[in-house]
């Protein structure tokens, strides 16, 4: 019985704790990227641009369907009573003539309409449809490019925050060690033991001022990077965000060779896919502009109706009253609406735009491998540099610890301690920055080769 009561109490406590606001769970880089992709308004904007491009394709397809044009109005017409012959008679030999007389006014209701469907357009609808589909692919490439930019920005903020935080923690540790040494020197000077000189104090205080500057800068970069990460992930500047990584670590070096990375970039990079889509669209648009110079063959129904209540209706198939008549008929026709000079100019424009895009593609084919090679070279250089700096930082730390121990034992001067501290700070902070640069080199390489992550 007691065990059941304890179980109910623990369950109630867990429910209460779950209801209370708590700290957000730490997120790793992959989670940060997913959050950014879901929250970035730039991506949502591009998604709507893609939807607009799809709407344009629907509009083009709609031009191949039924279309209607109609016009209706109410106006005025002369009133007419009586027949066609003189005196208003319905039979006779002399047609009536009223001259300029107006015997009254009647309302006049008019309606004309045409319901038609294109039968053959000489390829206009098909070519414009291909251009619209190419435009969709072009906008989807822009969406992919924006997603790649978001991933890169997230990595930059994430690695930047880790780097600044590690530098800040490192500098605070060194500051603590330095402050202990300064306190020891000050104590020796006050007690006049002869173990320390005034110049030792000045040397250590100089090093402390330099460390303080770097520590303040690191705190600023740490806050800026974390705020940037909050904005990218949709957490908000006032939200709580904590990263899961304890420290920055170099990512794995790409396993593919440079030539394969360059080949992949020419195939998978969004810009190349955009160029291919743009070329397809431009070719189709050029063909459509040429087809615009041709007529459209159509079929449909046209009709017209007029009614004036104050006019006698003529029931004579050889006589036509434009104010009292009606008719409807199926039709097959040809419509030609083209200004030859304008149509030819539009074809020339489309041809020039296509040639310009061909030259742009030629530049991209030559330039993209260079960009990939540059990023690869930088990644390789910083990969080797951070490995060497890691060994140098370890040696500098041993130098600093030994100098501090020797100074505490009275066998080393404070100047040597200050030199050891400054070199350790320089090498270790340079190591952390180089790791960050290397990680961003790899991120840039992934973006340049069109990798999804």
HUDA-V923158 format. One line per field, one symbol per residue. ss: DSSP state (H for helix, E for strand, C for the rest). psi: psi as a letter, one per 20 degrees, with the letter a starting at -180 (. if undefined). A space follows every 10 residues. Layout:
ss = ???
psi = ???
//
This chain:
ss = CHHHHHHHHH HHHHHHHHHC CCCCCCECHH HHHHHHHHHC HHHHHHHHHH HHHHHHHHHH HHCCCEEEEE EEEEEEEECE CCCCEHHHCC CCCCECCCCC CCCCEEEEEE EEEEEEEEEE CCCHHHHHHH HHHHHHHHHH HHHHHHHHHH HHHHHHHHHH HHHHHHHHHH HHHHHHHHHH HHHHHHHHHH HCCCCCCHHH HHHHHHHHHH HHHHHHHHHH HHHHHHHHHH HHHCCCCCCC CCECCCCCCC CCCCCCCHHH HHHHHHHHCH HHHHHHHHHH HHHHHHHHHH HCCCCEEEEE EEEEEEECCC ECCCCCCCCC CCCCEEEEEE EEEEECCCCH HHHHHHHHHH HHHHHHHHHH HHHHHHHHHH HHHHHHHHHH HHHHHHHHHH HHHHHHHHHH HHHHHHHHHC CCCHHHHHHH HHHHHHHHHH HHHHHHHHHH HHHHHHHHCC CCC
psi = ghhhghghgh ghhhgghhhq prqqpqqagg hggggghhio hhghghhhhg hhhhhhghgg hhiiaqqqpq pprpbqqppp qaairpjjqi qaioqqpicj qoirpqqopq pqrporpphp jkjgggghgh hhhhhghghh hhghggghhg gghghggghh ggghgggggg hhghhggghh gghgghghhh iliihqrhhg ggghhghggg hgghggghhg hgggggghhg ggijhqhirp ppqhphrpqp rqqphqrghh ggghhhgiph hghgggghgg ghghhghghh hhirrpprqb pqrqpqpohk pppomoiiqp oiinrqqqqq qprpponpog ggghhhghgh gghghghghh ggghhhhghg gghghggggg ghghghgghg hhhgghghgg ghggghhhij jqqhghgggg gghggggghh gghhgggghh ggghghghjk qh.
//
